[in-house]
């Protein structure tokens, strides 16, 4: 999908490629902190799409890191962190991830 700015120049769309669904389920996340220390934490998925998710967790995770997600259903999923921020309203740490399996949440 293309969008144009005020001058008519084509700019990349900021819209997600697939719809985001609000959810609330616990999952385990493992990976490495910015200092190189491995972590394993309980986290909360708050939005998912076919190929990604927004997750609340208690550690800082660098963008472009590979993390493993273990939802309460299915099996372990590897994902790349494509965004990391602190929510301005509640101060929680959040990451956006892109699932690496082609089938996303439905991978076996």
C-alpha positions in Angstrom: 0.0 0.0 0.0 1.3 3.4 -0.9 0.7 6.8 0.8 1.6 10.2 -0.3 2.8 13.2 1.7 1.5 16.8 1.2 3.7 17.2 -1.9 2.5 14.0 -3.5 5.7 12.1 -2.8 5.1 8.4 -2.2 6.2 7.5 1.3 6.2 4.0 3.0 2.9 3.2 4.8 3.0 3.1 8.6 -0.1 0.9 8.6 0.4 -2.7 9.7 0.3 -5.4 7.0 -2.2 -7.5 9.0 -4.8 -6.6 11.6 -3.8 -6.4 15.3 -6.0 -8.2 17.7 -6.1 -7.1 21.4 -5.3 -10.2 23.6 -4.3 -10.9 27.1 -2.3 -14.1 27.7 0.8 -15.0 29.6 3.9 -16.3 27.9 7.6 -17.0 28.7 10.3 -15.0 26.9 14.0 -16.0 26.7 16.8 -14.0 25.1 19.7 -11.7 25.9 19.8 -8.2 27.5 21.7 -5.3 26.0 24.6 -6.2 28.4 24.7 -9.7 27.0 23.1 -11.4 30.1 20.7 -14.2 29.3 17.2 -13.8 30.6 14.0 -15.9 31.0 11.0 -13.9 32.2 7.2 -14.2 32.4 5.5 -11.7 30.1 2.1 -10.7 28.8 1.1 -10.5 25.1 -1.3 -7.6 24.6 -1.7 -7.5 20.8 -1.0 -10.1 18.2 -1.2 -10.4 14.4 -0.6 -13.4 12.2 3.1 -12.7 12.1 3.9 -10.7 15.3 3.0 -9.4 18.7 3.3 -6.6 21.2 4.6 -8.0 24.5 4.9 -6.4 28.0 8.0 -7.7 30.0 10.3 -6.6 32.8 13.6 -6.5 31.0 15.2 -4.3 28.3 15.6 -6.1 25.0 17.6 -4.6 22.1 16.0 -4.1 18.7 17.1 -6.8 16.2 17.6 -9.4 19.1 16.2 -12.9 18.6 14.0 -14.0 21.4 12.1 -17.3 22.0 8.4 -17.1 23.0 6.6 -19.9 24.8 2.8 -19.3 24.7 0.5 -21.4 26.8 -0.6 -23.1 23.6 1.5 -24.6 20.8 5.2 -24.8 20.9 8.2 -22.4 21.2 8.4 -19.6 18.6 11.5 -17.6 17.6 11.0 -13.9 16.9 13.0 -10.8 16.0 12.5 -7.7 18.2 11.6 -4.9 15.8 10.7 -2.3 18.4 11.3 -1.6 22.1 9.8 1.2 24.2 8.5 2.2 27.5 4.8 3.0 27.6 4.2 6.6 28.5 1.1 5.9 30.5 1.9 3.0 32.7 5.8 2.9 32.4 5.9 -0.7 31.4 8.6 -2.0 29.0 7.2 -3.3 25.7 8.6 -5.0 22.7 7.2 -5.5 19.2 8.3 -8.8 17.6 8.1 -10.4 14.2 7.7 -14.1 14.3 10.3 -15.9 12.2 8.2 -19.0 11.3 6.3 -18.5 8.0 3.0 -19.6 9.7 3.4 -17.3 12.6 1.3 -18.3 15.6 0.0 -21.3 13.7 3.5 -22.8 13.1 3.9 -26.4 14.2 
